[in-house]
Amino acid sequence: MNGPRRSIPFHITLLTLMVSIVLPLATALLWLGWRAVDQLEDRSIRHRMAALDGAVEAFLTSGLRVVVAVGSTLAETEAFKPGSAVPDSERLRQFAVAIGRYPAMAAIYVGYDDGRFLYVGQTDTLSISQRLEFDAPDAPSLLMRSFVAGTGMRQESWWFQLADGSRTPVETRQSDYDPRTRPWFVDAMRAKGAVLTETYSFALTNVVGVSAGMPLREGGVIGFDFTLTTLSRLIGDYRFTDNSIIMVASDTGAVFMESEACRNEGRTCLSGDDQVRAAMREAITRAAFDGERIERNVTLAGRGYRLLVHQMPPVLGRRYLVAAAVPIAELSVDSRTLLERAGLAAAIAVALAIAGVLVVSFMLSRSISRIAAKTERIRNLDFSDRTRIESRITEIVRLSDAIERMREGLEVFGRYVSKHLVHQIMRSPETAGVGGVRREITVMFTDIEGFSRIAETMEPELLTSRLSRYFDALGAAILTNRGTIDKYIGDSIMAFWNAPEPDPDHVANACRSALQAASAGRELSEKWRQLGRAGFRTRFGLHTGPAVVGNVGAREHINYTLVGAVANQASRLEGLNKMYHTEILASGEVAAATADRFVWRQIDRIVAAGTTEEHDIHEPMGEVDSASQHAEFLAVWRAGREAYGAGRFDAALAAFRAAAVLRPDDGPCSVFIHRCMAFLRSGPPKEWNGTWHFDSK
């Protein structure tokens, strides 16, 4: 027997050749690049610092002024006067429009001298506990709140406006929130003009930020919130190296926002971040009290940094300081990269040759590997990978297209044939011939009650769509429990267990599948009824017994199915549900085989029409762990059945009526109550032994 063949991956062969050429050339070109780095480093630092300074200043001045101008404009409108007849809903709508145009605002609100308060805020500023408190939707939305006038505890109303313009129902509660005590209200009324507050915790969202207030002419204040989360995100966008640190502080030197620490794993994150931040805070404090502008190179945590601290122009009477500390080594990275590329340009011919090798290696190796992986998944009947393999090589494109067409064809074919059967044929191709094996099979038949009447009142296209969803729901329960769907017969399903793959637990799996499929069918029908559509009520029949299962048909066209009386018995049990008004009926063989796994109720002992053999029929109530839920009902039912079989119809009638009180909608109780009443009037059949004989199917 030959051992495994040794081989070297194609891409490794090409890469080895490439490295032997590139390394000497790269060494020479890098030396040329490093010579020019020192000349460009100072210029790069100045440009980068200027860009950072300008970006932060533009945000803290222009950005705030734009939003404050919006608030001032609203304060001057007629709609926000205290005595205006404009409804609160219109004011809230205008707030919502403003937030939509200026997303940097976290919230807009207005408070009046009488304590009345209106608020519109973005829900993404709410904490998890507040989302639970207000029952906030998952979709993007705005929180709309209003407080009636007064002091102390008073009514608060709120709802959410979704992105499509719809809104949630209005909720109310009692709250003691008073806008007249908040910093934005107090400062604006005292200054009689637009003001910015110091950073503080917003009362309505529990988020730290800064607020602006614009007083109304006739009493009251319009305000808006800037959360530090928003500022931090925007400032973080301006950070141009992994380890650079940016801080923003008030004119008192208190830092209220700073960029996050480097989170990249590996060598790109530098140590000593806490030491650098402490030194920056000291520099900010000096600059705040001395008015000093700082811009110099310093050594922090054992490495060189460029440190910048200066004050922004005043905004509504407040000054802010911005500080930045950037490792000098990181500032020079881009300059050195540019020079390295310039050096590579000098050897363009060699670089093109190397690039060609890299491209060919990558294209061939990656494409071939993906094709091999995809064909292996197809071999295992996994058709989930729908991505076409792109390549500029014609032969690989043709191979990829052929594999994709094969995948599409096999995926469609897989909807007609069980994957278990295909796996078996692939393992043993000789089993694909006509013929079968004899084994114990559990069969399930399903049927929709009154389907013909439903079909007459529904368009064929709509009926087909409903049936597809219905078959998806029931089919999932069957396949999950190792069942094989034999065929769809109109609105019916025939499924079986223990073939093609052996399943020692096939009877229990079939019972569990029937219970889950019935539950799934009820849930789907309830959804349709809530939408005003007709629902489906499904009946199930289960039987287990010997059958021949295998390939049946002609040599050129075969079907994997079963042959035997077990299928007829399962179909007959499904039909008996109409007589007993039940949903699932199983034979005595099924119930006996799973007595320790499921809770069973013996419904009746019958002789089907056209036969002489007696059969017990049972109904599964649930798995054995639910026995306590049915114990009282089953005790009464069994007492009724015992009296019924013994011909004591007075006692049986009383027991069945008692069972019907416990479960008023129980179909078998109604059937046996009517039987007992008929027997009490006319007497039971001759030679009564408790067996019911059906005269017709």
Order of alpha helices (4+ residues) and beta strands (2+ residues): alpha-alpha-alpha-beta-beta-alpha-beta-beta-beta-alpha-beta-beta-beta-beta-alpha-beta-beta-alpha-beta-beta-beta-alpha-alpha-alpha-alpha-alpha-beta-alpha-alpha-beta-beta-alpha-beta-beta-alpha-beta-alpha-beta-beta-alpha-alpha-alpha-beta
